[in-house]
Amino acid sequence: MFAAGVAILSGIFDALAIESLRFSDGALREGLLYEMEDRFQRTDIRGRTTDDMAARYNIDLSHARRVQQTAAHFYAQAEPDKGSKKSELAGLLNWAALLHEVGLSIGYPGYHKHSAYILHHTNLPGFNQEQQTVLATLARFHRKALKLSEMPKFTLFKPKLIETLICALRLACVLHSQRNDQPLPDIALNVDKKGTWQLDFPARWLQDNRLLAADLEAEKQYWQSVNWALTCND
């Protein structure tokens, strides 16, 4: 069987003038079996994968869902144009928001790096390698310094697209940093042609929430370090 496979592969290389072959650890047969199973046809396996992982690492689901909703809200405003690529990235943002705190199971200091390591090296059924790298990247950059030189290279997604996801997740995490169930006010986001993100809050809201205002000021400094721009108005 092995010799026959090599012969067929060699013939394909010769006929199509293929010069190199790249290994993939994904298995076609597993995907076909999954799609043939009736009870799975209407369920995205990635949703089940992330839900199982959140349960395994004792994620604070109430907090994660709040971050998830706010990040999705910002991303929808930052990228108003619809398309298959946006839909895929919006899904990855939702799953990353759900799992961005998996690293807390190791320890609080530097937990964003722990989260990135776990998401990068854990077997996540339904996610291809690049999608899994996006999840790890969002977890890695959702807080603290923006060391963009450490961002991995992507084949399917342009860096600007990933940076937009990072911005949306970071802002959601900042606004929910107090970890309470008090709803946020209506916050409008505008991203201009220069790439400046402007958050418009209700009148005097930032003055009445000074801790969050201070956190947003600190976030502005992180953005400025990589020539990103963030403004907040109320």
N, C-alpha and C positions, 0 to 999 in steps of 0.2 A: 504493500500500500504506500509506504514512504517513497520507494523508488518511482512508482507510477506518478505520485504527486509531484516529485521533483522534475520528472520528464515533461509533465503537462505544463508546469510553471516555466520551465526552460523554453518550451515552445511558444508560450504566450509572450515571454520577454523578447524572443527573436522576432515574432510576427508583428508585435506592436512597437518594437525598438525601445523597450523600457530599459532604462539604465540603472535604476535603483529601486529597492523595495523597503518600505518602512513598516516596522512591526507595530501591530495594534493589539492591545490585550482584551479588546472587546470580542465577544463571540456572537456571530450571526445566528447560530442555532438557538441561543438563549432568547434573543429578541423574537425570532419566529415562533418559538414555543409560547412565549408570553402573549403575543398577539393572537394566537390561536385559542387561548384560554378565554372562554366567553365571559367569565366573571371579572376579568381584568380589562375588558375592552373599553370601558368608560371611565377608568381610573388611571391617572398619571402615576406611574410607579415612583416618580421622584417625590411626589407629595407624601406617599407612604414612607419612603425612605427618610425624609426629613422629619416627619412626625415621630417615627421610631427612634431616630437619633436624639431628638429633643427629649423624649421620655427617658432614654438611656442615660443622658447626662443631666437629668433633673433641671431642665431649663425652666426659668420663671416664665411660663407661657403667657400670663397676663401682660407682663412687661414686654415680652417679645412681640406679641400681637399688636400692642400699641405702637411700638417702633415700626413694625411692618406696615401698618396702615398709613402712618405719617410719611415714611419713606416712599411708599407707592404714590401718595398724594403729591409729593414734591417732584417725583420723577415724571408723573403725568403732565405736570405744568412745565417742567424743564424740556421735555421731549414731546411736544403736542402732536407731532406727525405720527400717524399710525403706520404699521408695517409689521411683517413677520419678524424682522430683527428686533424691533422694539418689544414685541410681545415676548420673545424669548428672553431678552434682557430684563424685562419687568418681572418675569417669573424667577429668574436667578436672583434678582434683588429681594424678592419676597422670601425666598428660601434662605438667603444669606442673613436677612434680618431675623429670621426665626432662630438661626443657629449661631449668631455672632458671639454668643456668650458661652459656647461649649467649653472654652478654655478655663472658665471659672472652676471647673472640676479639678484642675491642677493647682490653681492659686490665683489670687487677685493681681499681684504685681506682674505686669506684662501679659495679662490674660489674652489680649488681642493676638499676641504672637502664638500663644498656646492654641487659640482657636484656629488660627491659620494652619498650624502644623497638623492638627487633628483633621481638619477638613481636607487638607491636601493628601494625607496619607491613609485615611480610612476608606475602605471599599464602600462606595455609595451607588448601589444599583439604580440604573436609569440615567445617571449622569456620565457623559463622556469625559475624557481627560481634560479638555479645554474648559468645559462647564465647571468641572470640579475646581480647576485652577481659579476661575472667576470667583467662586464661593470663598475660597481661601484668601484671595486677594482682598475682597470686600471686608472679610473679617479682620485681616491684618491692618487695614487702613481706616477702620471705622472710628478710631480715636488716636489721641496723642500725635506725635510728629509725623508729617507726611514725607517720608523718605522715598520719593518716587523713583530714585535710582534702584531701589530694591524691587520694583514692580516687574513681574515676569513678562516675557514677550508672548503675545497672542497671535494666533494665525487667523482665527475667524472674526475677531473683533478689533476695531481700531482703538488705540489707547484713549482717545477722547471719549468714546462711548463708555469705557470702564470708569474713567474719571467722573463722568456724570453720575454714575451709580454710586461711586464713593461719596460724592458731595451730598446726594440725597440721603444716604444712610447716615453720614456723619451728623447732618443737621437733625435728623430724626432722633438720633441717640442723645444729642445735646439737649433737645427740647424735652426729652423724657428722662433726663438724668436724675431727677428727684424721685423717680420710681413710685409715683402715686397714681391713683385712678382718676384724678381730676382732669376733665377733658380740656384740650387746648382750644383756644379761640380760633376763629377763622383767620388763617394766615395765607396771604397771597404771595406767590413767588413769581418773579419776573427775571428772566435771563436775557440780557441784551446781546447785541451783536459782538460786543467785546468779550463776552463771557462772564460778565459781572452778575452775580446772584444777588438779587435784592428781595429781602423779606419785608413785607408790610404787615405790621401788627395793628390791632385795634388801638385807638387813642389811649395813651397812658398805661398800656398793658405792661410794657417793659419796666416802667417806673414802679409799678406795683409788684413786679416780680424781679427784684434786684439780683437774686442769686442766678436766675436764668440769664438775665442781662449780662452779668459778669462772665458766665460760661460762654455766651455768644461772643463777647469781646475777646476772650481767650482763643476761641475758635477762629476769629478773624486773623489773629496773629499766626496761627498755623497755616491758614490759607495764604497769607502774604509771603510766607517763607518759600512758597513754590509759585509765586506770581499768580495766584488765584485771587479773586476779589469777592468779598462778601459785605453787604451793607444791610442794616436793619433800621427800619423806620416805624414809628408809632405816633 
